[in-house]
Amino acid sequence: MTRHALISGASIAGPALAHQLAARGWRTTVVERAPGLREEGQNIDVKGAGREVARRMGIEEDIRAAGTTELGLRFVDEHGAALAEFPVGDDRVGTANREILRGELSRILHEHTRSGTDYRFGTQITAIDDHGDGVRVRLSNGEIVDADVVVLAEGLRSRTRAMAFPEARVHELGMYCAYLTVPRLADDDRWWNWHHALDTRAVHLRPDNLGTTRAVLSFLTPLRGLEELDRAQQVLVLRRTFADVGWAAPRILDVIQEAPFYFDAIGQARMPRWSNGRVALLGDAAFCASPIAGMSTSLALVGAYVLAGELAAADDPRAAMSRYETIVRPYVERAQRLMPGLPRFGNPGTRRERDMLIRFFRVVNSPVARRMGDLIGKRYGPPADAIDLPAYPEAATA
């Protein structure tokens, strides 16, 4: 009898799991509360073991073709003058070799799964009943669905997670980011340009492959709950916070009313367990490492690959979920271990702190440091390859 997985979340982790399970003979249903695929989102990295999973899934070339064409990371002053540059492929900091927009990767995964997966947009889980031999789920449209397993592959602030994991908490990092898509100007280049303003504020501009420019406004504050404000209130917060910041800030604030816009509090998911009976967590709902770590996408792909491989190999889904956690958790814990001082170190509050930070980056960017790049990358860079991927029986690729 064909086994059935009900997956909540159609961003990255959910479709990646559907891809791997469907290729191994499972029936897969993906529910998503948004009315369709969400195209918003900024640059994400596919690196290390995540890139190897993408290769095994047969989507690596699609990711390469949809890359943002970013040349690397450049720190700039309030006039846009370069202070330090890190070209693409420098593992110490900056742009990964596989840099892609979140929406583009979501599109690729959907294209590779839509023929074998039942997608239900505008729908979400409202109740979960794990009765031991299976899981009965009620959807927001009133439908009852029976499945062998339920996987919650939602975001850091998953609304469904508390139904099966009431102990879930988010580890807040005290940082907020507003992500915007703004019109591309003739003098926009192909670099990720990052300006450190004072008072723990930063402005970013990044290229994309769609003819626009991606912008980020970030700041640190002890205030909590700003992500719960409505858009008008968030815009007001940003206007007041960045009113005296130079470089690209005025340009961004000029279009903030009409620009595609996403505002979030940065945090990590540090769950004591990733499964409860036949219900499992995957992706950011389970182990978000935060954008600061630069590892969440690779963690999502690796987690989906391992969970699918274990579920396909086991008669008891609960044993498979336990094995999935045993294999992936050490990798996650390494990824969530941020460099000491972050995010405060990367967001200077005073002119002296900013000068110290720039001096640090200039040292890192010196010829001597470049020759030591491998050592620095191993010590401070993300642990992209810190897992031995299991060799599951090869699955068909779509």
KAHU-V706150 format. One line per field, one symbol per residue. phi: phi as a letter, one per 30 degrees, with the letter a starting at -180 (. if undefined). burial: I if it has 9 or more other ideal C-beta (glycine too) atoms within 8 Angstrom, else O. A space follows every 10 residues. Layout:
# KAHU-V706150
phi=???
burial=???
This chain:
# KAHU-V706150
phi=.ddbcccckc ccdddddeed dddcjddbbc cbdddaeddd kcdbccbhdd dddedddicd dddddcddid dlcbdbddci ddcabbdejd ddajdddccb dedddddddd ddbddcbdcb dibbdcabbd cjdlbcbccd djdcbcbdbb bcccdecedc eddcbdddbc ddcibcbccb cbedcdcdcc cdcbcdddhh cbbbbbdbcc ibbcbbcbac addbjddddd edddddeddd dceccchdee ddddcddcde bbbbcdabcc ddacbbiccb cbiddcaeci dddibddddd dddddddddd ddccdceddd dddededcee ddddddddee jdddddbdcb ddddddddde ddddddeddd dceddddddc ddddcdacdd cdeecdcc
burial=OOIIIIIIII IIIIIIIIII IIIIOIIIII IIOIOOIIOI IIIIIIIIII IIIIOIIOII OIIOOIIIOI IIIIIIOOOI OOIIIIIIOI OIOIIIOIII IIIIIIIIII OIIOOIIOII IOIIIOOIOI OOOIIIIIIO OOOOIOIIII IIIIIIOIOI IIOIIOOIOI OOIOIIIIII IIOOOOOOOO IIIIIIIIOI IIIIIIIIIO OIIIIIIIII OOOOOIIOIO OOOIIOIIIO IIOOIOIIIO IIIOIIOOIO IIIOIIIIIO IOOIIOIIII IIIIIIIIII OIIIIIIIII IIIIIIIIII IIOIOOIIII IIIIIOIIIO IIOIIIOIOO OIIOIIIIOO OOIIOIIIOO IIOIIOOOIO OOIOOIIOOO IIIIOIIOIO OIOOIOOI
